[in-house]
Amino acid sequence: MNQNPTLNLDVFTEHFLVIEDKLQDVFASRVALVQDIGTHALLKQGKRLRPLIFVLSCQLCNYSGEDVYGFSTIFECIHAASLLHDDVLDNAEIRRNKPSANQIWGNQAAVLGGDFLFSKALSLASTANSVEFLKILTRSTAEMTEGQILELQHTDNWSLTREQYMEIIQGKTASLISSACECGAIISGIASREREALSGFGLNAGIAFQLIDDLLDYTSSEEVFGKPVGKDLEEGKITLPLIYTLEGLEVDEKNRVIERFMNRQANEEDREKLIHAIRTGGAIDRVRKEAQGFVDEASACLHLFPDSPTKEHLLQLNSYITKRKF
């Protein structure tokens, strides 16, 4: 099996088309505004990583029931709900190269739109008739919330450690991706060893995904990334590229930077100087190397599965994480 596969997204086109079609069914509501917000937040937007990884996990476990694609939308709905809430918390103006829902309809409507998508996801999950499915799903959503609260708690905490940062991203991002994989195993009814392996695959891939996401916040462009670059710094989110950059600064310079940003005295020149230091001081390569380590760990989790086209596709998707530009 090729351990360094390249990704051709065309191989997933059929999956994406069916997932998109199933997402249309999510908005059964007597309230027109619900459909407007949901359509804006959900349809024809995003990478569809979470539903795709659920579908591929089911296929890896030799399950091909007609309900696979319907259940896959659970994970996109939860993800979209979290983004609606995130944009309110962050006062975001742009999401995926267009105005965020809270900018169009206001914070209250955006929060309630997120609540609707989350409720729809749980309602659909209940039709799986699996206590284990619901248990894993609700555990991951609780962990997502804990991760978001930890991130909020540590806003402007310029003493944030790598360990605290990793706890945040494991909760807010990796947990749902892990549950998408594990729920694929559950719905397939496979043995606990394979189920644990798929959960580990999703957890490691999810951590790598967020590491690259936080790296791209400093290295991509707004046009490509779909939201303002350097927004984490502006919002007081201390991520790994910044943590590593601060470690490399002289003590006096580090203290000066922290003092100016914490006291809201930093100007545009200070911001550009710090972003330049992040881009050129070695932190980017260091974070990318760590992300690759988690990608390798994820790949190792699939060793117990026999070679197959689906396994190859999962390995390709996993490899793509560290190479993506958005």
N, C-alpha and C positions, 0 to 999 in steps of 0.2 A: 504493500500500500504506500502510495506517495505521501511522504510526511511533510512536504512543502508545496501543497497544491495551490493553484491560482484559481480565482473565482471568476466564473462567467455567469452573471446574473440571469442570463437568458434561460439557463436550465431551470430556474424557479418561476418562469413566467406563468406557467399554468397554475401553479400554487397561488401566486399573487392574484391572478384573475378570479379564482374561486373565493379566496379570502375576501377580496374587495366586494364580490357579489354578496357574500354572507353578511358583511358588515352593513349592507343596506337594510337588513332585517332588524337591526338593533333598535331603530328609531320608531317603533310602534308606540305612539303617544297621541293623546287627544289635544296636546298643547303644541301649537305650531312652533313656538320659540324653542322648545326642546329639540326639535328636529333641526332648526337653523343652527343652534349652537353645536349640536352633535356632528352635523355635516361639516361645519367649519373646522371642528377640532379633529375629526376622525377620518373622513372620507378623502381618498386620493392624497393622503399626507403620510409622511413617515416611512420608515424602512421596512415595517412589518416583520421585524426580526423575531419578536416574541411569538406571534401565531405561526410563523414559518418554522421556528425551531420546535414548536409543539407538534406540528404535522410531521416533520422529519423524525422526531423521536418516536411517534406512533409507528411510522413506517419501518424504522430501525427494529422495532419490536414486533414486526410482522402483523400490525393491526391496520386494517384499511376499511373500517366501518364508515357508513355514510355520514355519521355524526362528527367525523374528525374535523372538518372545516368549520362547522358551526361552533364546536367547542374551542377551536383555535381563536375565535374572536373574543373570547373571555379575556385573554391576556392583552389584546390590543385595547379593549375597552378600559381595563384597569390602568394600563399605561397612559392612555389619553386622559382619563380622569385625573391622574396624578399631575399631568402637565397643566391641565386647566387650573388646578389648585396651586401648583408651583408658580404659575404666571401671576396669580393674585398676590401670593406671598412676596414675590420678587418685584412687583410693580412692572412686570415686563410689558414692552410695547410691541415686540416683534416675536413671532414664532413661525419657523419654517418659511421665512421670506414673505410673510404677510402679517397684518395687524393681529395681535393676540385677541382672544375672545373677550377678555376683560376690558380691552380698549374699545371694542365695538359695543358690547352690551352692558358693561359695568361689572364690578367685582361680585355683586350678589348673584347675578345671573350666571356668571362663569362658575362660581362655587356650586350652585345648584345644578348646573349642567354636568359638572364632574360627579356630583352625588348621583345623578340619574344614570350616567354610564356605569358607575360602580355598582349600583343596584341592579342594573340590567345584567352585568357580568355575574353577580351572585345568583340571580334568578336562573340564568342559563346553566350555571354550574350545578344547580340543584337537580337538573334533569339528568345528570350523569348517574344518578342513583348510587353514588359512591360516597360513603362517609370519609374515606381516606382522601378522595379527590378534594372534597370541601375542606378537610382538615389542613391539607398542604396549602391550598389556595388562601384560606383565611390566615394561616400562619404567616405566609409571605406578605400579605397585605398589611398585617400588623407590623412586621419587620420593616416594610417600606415606610410606614408612618413613623416608626421609631427612628429610622435613619434620617428622615426629613426633620424630625424634632431635634435630633442631635446636631444636624447641620445648622438649624436655626439657633440652637443654644450656643454653638461655637462661632456664630457670626462675629467677625472682627476679633477672633481669638488668634492673635499672631503668634501665640505660643503653641498652637495646635501641633501635635506630634503625628508622625506617620501612622502609628498604631491607631490613634483616634480617627484620623482620616479614613483608614481602611475600614474601621467599624462603620463609619457613615456610609461609604459607598457599597459595602456588602449589603447593608440594609436597604438603602434607597434604590439601588439598581440591580445588583446581582441576585437578590432574593427572588424577584419575580421571574427572571430568566431561568433560574434554577428550578422554580416550581413549574414553569412551562415544560421543561424536560421531564421532571419527575411525574407530573400529571399525565404526560404522554405514556410513561411506563405503567402508571396505575390503570389507565383506561385500557391498556393492552393486556393487563393481567400477568405480567412477567414476574420472574423471581426477584426477591429483595436485593440480591447482589447486583443485578443489572439495573434495577431501579436506583440503587445508591450510586452506581457509576454514572448514570445519566444526570442525576442531581448534582454530582460533583463536576461533571462536564459543564452544566449550565452555570454553576456558581463561579468557576474559574473563568469561563468565557465572559460572564457578566462583569466580573471585576476588571478584566482586561478592557472590556468595552468602555467602562466608565473612566478608566485611566486615560484612554485615548481621547474620550470626550473632553476631559479636563485639559489635556494637552492641546487639543484643537482650539480651545478657547483662547489660547495665546498664539497659535501658529497659523490658523486658517484665516479666511477673509469672510466678511459679513455676507457677501454674495453667495459664497460656497456653503458656509456653515448654517445660514438661515437665521442667525441672530447676531447681535453686536459682538465683536471680538473683544476680549478683555472684560466681559460683563461680570465674570466671577470676582475680579479685583474690585470693580466698581461696587458690587453688592456686598463686599466684605466676606466672600467665600474663600477660605484658605484651602487651596488644593495642593496636590503633591508637587507640581512644577514650582509653585511659590515656596513651599516648605524647603525644597532642596536648594533653591536659589538663595534663600535667607541663610541657610547653613553655610553657604560658600562666601558670604560677605564678611568683610572685616567687622569687628564688634561695633566700632563707632558708627560705621555706615549702616549696619543692620539696625542699631538703635535709632538712628536718625530716620530711616525709612519707616520703621514701625511707629515712631512717635508722630510723624507727619500724617500717615494714613489713618492711624487710630483717632487722632484729634481732628480729622477732616480738614487738615491744612494742606494736604497734597494738591498740587495744581496739575495741569495737563503735562507740563514738562516732567514733573516727578513721576507721573503715571507712565509716560513714554519711556523714561529712563529705566524704570523697573521692568517693564515689558521687554525692553531690549536686553536687560540682564538675564531675564528668564530665557529668552530665545538664544542667547549666545554664551551663557555661562555653564553649559553642560547639563542643565536640569532636563531639557527636552530629551536628549539621548538617554539619560538615566531612566526617565519615566517610560520611554518607549521600550527599553531593555526589560524593565520589570513587567510591562504589559506582555511582552513576548514570552516571558517566563510563565505567566498565567495561561497564555494560549497553549504553551507546551504541556502544562499540567492538564488542561482541558482535553487535549488530544490523547494524553496517556490514559485518561478515564475511559476511552472508547476501545482500548486494546482487547478487552474481553469479548467484544462483539466481532463476529466473523466479517470478513471483507464483503462489501456490497456497494452498489451505486449510492445508496442512501448514506452509508457511512462515509463514503468519499465526499458527498455533498456537505455533510456536517463538518468534516475536516476542512473543506474549502471555505465554508462560512466562518469557521473559527479562525482560519488563517487570515481572512479578509479583515478581521477586526483591527489588526495593527497596521493595515495598509490603507484604510479608508481615509478620505479627505473631508468627510462630513458626517 
